[in-house]
Amino acid sequence: MLRKRVLKRKNNLTELNITSLVDIALTLVIGFIVALPYFFESGIFVSQAKLAKSESAPSEKELKISIYLTKDDEIILNEKKMNLTTLKNLLPQLLLRSLEKRVLIGADTEVKYEKIIKILDICKESGAKELTLIRKK
C-alpha cells in the first residue's frame, strides 16, 4: 500500500504543466509582432559620418549642406549664421539642388537634445534623405 502511494507521488512530480508558459510565450510573440512597426515608424534614421576613400575627386556640382548649432542658440548653415525661420525656408531649396540630399548636423556639447531633434525634424520635412551627425564643426 505504501509503495503504491510513493509511486503515485513520484509520477505526479515528473509531469510538468507548461500550458500557462505557452500562453505567456505566445502573448509575448504576438505583442512583439504588433509593436514592431511602431519602432520603425518615425522615419528618422541617423548615420555616423564615415571617411570614404574614393579614387576620383569629389564632384564640384554636389552641394554640401552642413548645419551647426552653437551653445548660444545660433544656427550656422554652410558657415552663415541664420535664424530658424530662414533655415526652414532655405533648406528645401538647397536640398533640391543636392544630388545625395545629405545633411551634416553638428552641435556644441552644451546644446540640448531637444534643439538637435527639432533640426532633424526640419531636415526630414524639407526632403533630406540622409542625416549624419558629426562631432566637430
N, C-alpha and C positions, 0 to 999 in steps of 0.2 A: 503494500500500500504506500509506504513511504517513498519507495523508489519511483512509483508512477507520478507522484506529486512533484518530485525533484526533476524528473524528465520533462514534465509539462512546463515547469518554470523555466528550464533551460531553453526549450523550444520557443517560448514567448519572448525571451530576451534576444534571441538571434534574429528575429524578424524586426525590420526597421520600417516604420511607416513614413514614406517620403512624399506622400500626397501633398502636404502643405508646402514642402520645399519646392516641388514642381510648380505649384500655383504661384509662389513668390517669384521664381525664376522667370516664368512666362510673363508675369506682370511687369517685371523689370525690362524684359526684352521689348515688349510692346511699348512701354514708356519711352525707351531709347529710340525706337523707330519713329514714334510720333514726334519726339522732341528734336531729332536730328536736323530737319530742315530749318528750324529756327536758329540754329548755330551759324548757318551759312547765309542767312537772310540779310545780314547787314550790308553786304556788298562792298565793304571797305577791306581790302587786302593790302597790307603794307609789307614791303620787302626791305631787306637790308642792302645798303649800297655795296656793290662789288666792283673790284677793279678787273676790267676785262682787257685781255691782250688782243689787239687787232693788228692785222698785217697792213691794212690800208689806213690812211689818215681819216679822222672823223670828217664827215661832210660839213661844209660850211652852211648848207641850207638848213640843217637841223637847228631848230630853235630850242634852246635850253631854258627851262623855267625853274628858277630856284627861289624859294621863299624862306626868309629867316625871321624869326621872332626874337626881339630883344627883351631884356628884363624890364625896360622902360615902356612896354606896350607899343613898341614901334614895329611895323611890318615892313620888311625890306624885300621887294620883288626885283630880282635881277639888278641888285646894287642901287635901287632907287627907293627912297622912303615914301610910303603912302599909307592912307587910312583904309579901313575895312570896306567901305562902300566903293572906293576906287578899285580895290582888288577884285571885288565881286563883278564890277563892270569890265575890267581889263582882262581878267583871266580867261573867260570864254573865247575872246578874240585871239589871245596868244595860243591857246590850245588848238584852235582851228588851223593855225599856221604850222603847228608842230606835227611831225610825222609819227613819232612814238607816243605822243601825248603823255609824257612822263613829267612828274613834278617832284623836285627835290625839296624836302622840308627839313629845316634845322631850327634849333632854338637854344637860347641860353639855358643853363641849368636851373635858374630861378623861375622860369616860365611855368605856369600851371598847366596841367594836362588838359584842362577844360578849353583853354585857348588853342592848344595844338589840335584837339579833336574838332573844334569849330573850323579851323583852317582845312583839316582833312575833309570835312563835310562840304565845305565850299568848293574845294577842288573836285570832289567827286560829282557834285551837282553841275559843275561847269563843263564836265566831259573828260576829265582826266581818267586814263585807263590804268596808269601805273603810278603808285605813290611810293616814294622812297624816303625813309627817314635817315638823316645824316647827323653825325655828332658835332662836327665843326663847321664853321662858316666857310 
